[in-house]
Amino acid sequence: MDAQQLIKEQVSGHPVVLYMKGTPQAPQCGFSANAVAMLNACGVKDIFTVDVLSNPDIRQGIKTYANWPTIPQLYVKGEFVGGSDIMGEMFQSGELQKLLSA
């Protein structure tokens, strides 16, 4: 299976998907750590995470999939939400909490 097909299956098969560097228990960059912290603060229990550092095809493929150059990337119900900066803005305004509780 190619990376684009795998990403499509991951994004459509789970309600909340975070492509990140590292794991939620051991993030490998500050942006990924912030993304996980925001999701936890929103009370999300079932986060499907993908460590892009362990798969170079996914690491490059996710950038193409969303046409977004940076990681982490958050998907909710199959839709691309954004990266760490957008998540932060949405969290501050309460929009992220609303999206994740819907």
PEKA-V178898 format. One record per residue. N is the residue number from 1. RES is the residue in three letters. BURIAL is + if it has 24 or more other ideal C-beta (glycine too) atoms within 12 Angstrom, else -. Layout:
n={N | N}
res={RES | RES}
burial={BURIAL | BURIAL}
This chain:
n={1 | 2 | 3 | 4 | 5 | 6 | 7 | 8 | 9 | 10 | 11 | 12 | 13 | 14 | 15 | 16 | 17 | 18 | 19 | 20 | 21 | 22 | 23 | 24 | 25 | 26 | 27 | 28 | 29 | 30 | 31 | 32 | 33 | 34 | 35 | 36 | 37 | 38 | 39 | 40 | 41 | 42 | 43 | 44 | 45 | 46 | 47 | 48 | 49 | 50 | 51 | 52 | 53 | 54 | 55 | 56 | 57 | 58 | 59 | 60 | 61 | 62 | 63 | 64 | 65 | 66 | 67 | 68 | 69 | 70 | 71 | 72 | 73 | 74 | 75 | 76 | 77 | 78 | 79 | 80 | 81 | 82 | 83 | 84 | 85 | 86 | 87 | 88 | 89 | 90 | 91 | 92 | 93 | 94 | 95 | 96 | 97 | 98 | 99 | 100 | 101 | 102}
res={MET | ASP | ALA | GLN | GLN | LEU | ILE | LYS | GLU | GLN | VAL | SER | GLY | HIS | PRO | VAL | VAL | LEU | TYR | MET | LYS | GLY | THR | PRO | GLN | ALA | PRO | GLN | CYS | GLY | PHE | SER | ALA | ASN | ALA | VAL | ALA | MET | LEU | ASN | ALA | CYS | GLY | VAL | LYS | ASP | ILE | PHE | THR | VAL | ASP | VAL | LEU | SER | ASN | PRO | ASP | ILE | ARG | GLN | GLY | ILE | LYS | THR | TYR | ALA | ASN | TRP | PRO | THR | ILE | PRO | GLN | LEU | TYR | VAL | LYS | GLY | GLU | PHE | VAL | GLY | GLY | SER | ASP | ILE | MET | GLY | GLU | MET | PHE | GLN | SER | GLY | GLU | LEU | GLN | LYS | LEU | LEU | SER | ALA}
burial={- | - | - | - | - | - | + | - | - | + | + | - | - | - | + | + | + | + | + | + | + | + | - | + | - | - | + | - | - | - | + | + | - | + | + | + | + | + | + | + | - | + | - | + | - | - | + | + | + | + | + | + | - | - | - | - | - | + | + | - | + | + | + | - | + | + | - | - | - | + | + | + | + | + | + | + | - | - | - | + | + | + | + | + | - | + | + | + | - | + | + | - | - | - | - | + | - | - | + | + | - | -}
